[in-house]
Amino acid sequence: MDISIVAVHGLHEDPVTAWIEPESGALWLRDLVPFHIPKARILSFGYEASPTSYDDVRIVEKIQSLATTLVADLEGDRSLENCERRPIIFVCHGLGGVVVKKALAHSASSTSSLVAHLNDIFISTFAILFFGTPHDHINIANWLLLQSSTATSAESRRVKNSQSQPRVKLLSLETITNQFAPLMKKFHATFFWEGMPTDFGGYVDFLVDQASAAPVIYDAPKCAIVGATHSQMIKFSESSPSYRTVLSTLKRYCRMSPNIIFHRWKEADDAMARARVNEAQELTDFRFSLPDKLPDLFFSELPREETRNQYYFTRMLYSDSYIGRTNAYRKIREAFLSTNISFSMQGQKRFVVHGIAGSGKSQLCTNFAYDNRECYWAVFTIDATTSRLAAESYSAIGKIGGLEGTESSGKYFLSQVREPWLLIIDNADNPDIHLPNLFPPGNRGHILVTSRNRNLQDYGNVGSIELGGLKEDEALYLLLRSARISTPWDNSTETAGNEITRALGYLALAVKQAGTAISQKLCNLTEYLGFYQYYRKRRQRASVASGTVPMEVISSSQQDDIYSAFDLSFDYLKRKQTVESQDAIEILNVVSFYHFRNIRVDIFERALENRQTSTTASTFREALARRLQPPVLLPRFLRRDVADTEPLYVKSALRELYICSLINYEEGTNKFYLHPLVHTWARDRINPSQRKVWAYIALNTLLEAVTLPSGKDHETDSQFLRDIIPHLDECIAASPVEIKIFNSRLGSFGFIGLNLILPTMFYILRAQARTAAKCGYLYAQSGRFSQSAHYLSMVKDLMVQTLGYNNEITQRATLFLADILWGLGQLKDCITLQSQIVEVRTRRLGTFHRETLQAMAKLGHSFWLNGQYVESLRVLEDTARMSSEALGPKDLDTLIALDHLGVTLGSWQRYQESKALHEKVLEIRKDILGEDDLETLTTMSNLAMAMLDLEQREQAQRMMHLVYEMRKEKLGKEHPYTLWALCYLSKVHVELGRLGEAEDMLVGGIAAGKRSLGDEHLGVLMGCGELARVYARQGRLDEAEELSQSTLRRVKESRGSEHYDYIFGMWKLGQLYELQSQVARALDAYRIALENTEARLTTEHPLSKQIELRIIALGGFSLPTYEKGADVETDVDKQRSVHDSLWPST
């Protein structure tokens, strides 16, 4: 590892003695580090560090002088030694860290031809270790006192400097911190703070407190140097408590840096060459050609011509008829693309386009993106209409990046991509949205924001512009072109056109709508103004009569201008009196209650096909039942005789809306959208007394396109289901789904009696149940389990009341709800429902029926996951035995039961039996399903951990590595199953003593887990627990304790104190306290663990007995002596607390 480590000391120090441990005389950077990092070149920078030299408000200027000197000296030394491109790691103490921050900011700005060599330091720096660096201010009074104390004898110091209160004289470093903030994401960093205050004679105080040395705003590792004052915190011997922590940090950065810095230099070379070519063009007026070879760090193998314009996703299509806005377009281009400096070196640029509705903001940004797409590797769009839609937009970007489909994954992907990208945040109009939350972190990329909210312009760090009405000539051109009036235009045409555009306030949307009306022969150019004035007056009279309040984002006059233009087109459809035009009006009513974007045409086509299937009666009973059903609220084209209607008919109806410019198609022809103003107008024009009815019709139409899964194989178009979720949200907001449970007085006859006596009520309840079931199903498919559980609970309650527990329909509904509760981690409720299902199926179908055994296997596994190991073992042993007898030993359902049983046996420390079962299941699953099947991989993972329990570490490592690689290939590197395999693999590395590799895996895996699953997910918490164990083995006991305690708090909140994972965690915390010789605290932890074993785990479990024995041993003062940093190992420690089966099989 060819690396440069540059040490910069702090105040009241010199470049040599600052780093020497006085008792051993070791200069650790020179005497100790080379044994572990042999190829490191270690340098120390010195400067005048007397505190009196910095007792001045001009402290920032003095630091600037030191920073420029550091950059020049370091660059000169590297140049003479021919190592200009060697990675740099700075080790800084106190004020030295501030000097380094200022130096890197100076180096980053040195890009002109005369000083470009100084930019080398910025490019080559990979990491910084800050030891007690003040990041916000420095209390120079303490430093002056320390200097004075050193210069006097101990006796005079006690007399002269005795005082009871610290002196305070704060000098701000905020300017330097703010200047460095945009660069922080470029570097890895670790922050250390002093563990003990400094003695000033009469009082003690921290020279740099924790809040200043390790600011919470920095998302980076932070750690105390235990038992050390500010001066002592950088003086290490091999036996120093924190030396191994510092050394492992240095080794990790040295291992990571060469590849990153290599690619950073390749990028910088090309960027600098472009800048020089640009300068040459300006000086000589001659255009040079330069090969385009800048690679990207994320896609490092691809040349730039292959990576440009890889992704292009905009909500709207490019419009070649877009008129005007040339000044706005030019301003955006100048803000984003005025230089040839590498995008990754510019910092994140944001430009806000704001203005009234209908002014063409979204189209302007779409056209800019299309025209300049070759300047960007990717163009993405975020639908900012609501926070949820914005999250879904980012989720799609995360999937493109090969990550999980979550909002944080999408943002993380953009923050890491080194190729230039453009992000359009569209329709950020909602006042409840906090715009900065929608920006990807870091300093990369270009962002265009469109909004009606003028207040958002302050977020445009490179500019903003307001769009209002068009210029007179632009508006005229748009009108006549939209009206398809051929040039040249005579004076009368232009005069009539100018009168129309003036009346419409030069608003682009209204002008275009007027032109469309004229082109469709609704009226001619000279007649339009008369029609328009008629509709405007009619609308104003209606508004006064109804007391309607206009939209806040647009004035009443402007709204009337635009709405009146739409009214004219709408009345044209009404007057046509064709079947298609009347159906088009009803479809417009329906979609006014959907979200205005991404409306799939096949919503209506599928609804039509499903109606055709459902209305075809094959028996007399079905025909009679249909006659008894109340009419369903649907649009007419779904209510009339649909047998002979082709799904293509939907496109004919939609064409009526398209030719009137009331809808526009997105990419291809399968999706359409409404302009937000058209969408609002379409809903507003419905009579208020009819809006709730149409909202219900819209919901019914949407759900008519969805079919519930049957007991047979059911093919699911998951993309279709995800696409309609925003429309479902809008419909439910306007028309909530309810089930009014009928209180039957017919006793056990229940639903049967209701069907005989009140058949209409029977069908109403059935329809309500079907609606709620479809809502629950849709939300489950999109991962919104809380909403799903709400609707499925409604269905289950109705089925129980009307049909009873024993009914098969009730059982299916209950089982579906139990699966959802399982996914939510609500195991207590899940187990209650699963137990009811097992009881009913046993009574109705028999113990050996497949469906009974399936339910028993699920129940046994839920018991295990809930820490009820006694119940889990009992149920799964019975299930495995009966499944083998009834279904056969190689049946897939039998294998599920056996695999679950193997996991539970491992929890009882019956490791040999566990391994044997997993080996048996694996052999059969490989033969039937194949080696790369997900179920096979689950068994391989379980077997690997059984091998680890039996100390077969090398075999476990090989198998777990295979599982990890295959899951990464099949599911993606941030899928929960993949991350779980990574956690298990790190556990194997711990047992093999490969602590550095295990730490790297866990740190990266936990970060990915938080992006994909959230901070509180059990998988993330278990990863944190394993990382704490690594810290303990490394001797980093304080870090291990802090991480263990925070993890246990969250496990207790989410799983409860009686759960095995909490008990096991308290057992490990007690062992950690023993390593720290804190016997009393260890006993407290053990007692808490033992008390909580009684409810679920029982006193018969091996862990309970182990804890009890340890308490007795400590109470008898027979505390064994453990080697510092060693792990306290027992058979219990090898247990798995959670397994791959944490998620339901798919």
Helices and strands as residue ranges (DSSP letters): E 3-8, G 17-19, E 20-21, E 26-27, H 28-31, H 33-36, E 40-45, G 51-54, H 59-80, E 88-93, H 95-108, G 116-118, H 119-124, E 125-131, E 137-139, H 140-150, H 154-160, E 170-172, H 174-180, G 181-186, E 188-194, E 198-199, E 204-205, H 210-213, E 222-225, G 232-234, H 243-284, H 304-307, E 311-312, H 326-337, G 343-345, E 349-355, H 361-371, G 373-375, E 378-383, H 387-400, H 407-416, E 421-426, G 435-438, E 446-451, G 454-459, E 463-467, H 472-482, H 491-503, H 508-519, H 525-546, H 556-576, H 579-591, E 599-600, H 602-614, H 620-628, H 636-639, H 649-659, E 664-665, E 671-673, H 676-684, H 688-704, H 718-723, H 725-734, G 747-749, H 750-757, H 759-781, H 785-803, H 808-824, H 827-845, H 850-865, H 869-886, H 892-907, H 911-929, H 934-949, H 953-971, H 976-991, H 995-1013, H 1018-1033, H 1037-1055, H 1060-1075, H 1079-1093, H 1102-1115, G 1131-1134, G 1140-1142
